[in-house]
């Protein structure tokens, strides 16, 4: 089986495609290649308009899949449905990895801050107990 025709075929200009991606359209497609229904959602903020178990393809994903063979499309589709994932490019992966690193560092810093606060509270509590013990000892000494 050959490659799928360019998404920007003479029937769909790049301008029209970009206009679609920037719109608020949600389109259901019954694919003969995938033997399944799929949804093309121009803007991720409109994904809520799609059925729960449906495979959603965002505009950017369609562009990334351009040039894929039918077998590749079927494989990607099955994986996308199983893992409820998203097709990403190298730039997206870099962004995801960077976000993951930042989130991990942030979580570590938050734990460090919580631990420091806990230490400060314990020290302060210990100081208060020592002060109270000293005052009690002084009172007992004066009264004794």
Secondary structure, 3 states (H helix, E strand, C coil): CCECCCCCCCCCCHHHHHHHHHCCCEEEEEECCCCEEEEEECCHHHHHHCCCCCEEEEHHHHHHHCCCEHHHHHHHHHHHHHHCCCCCCHHHHHHHHHHHHHHHHHHHHHHHHHHHHHHHHHHHHHHHHHHHHHHHHHHHHHHC
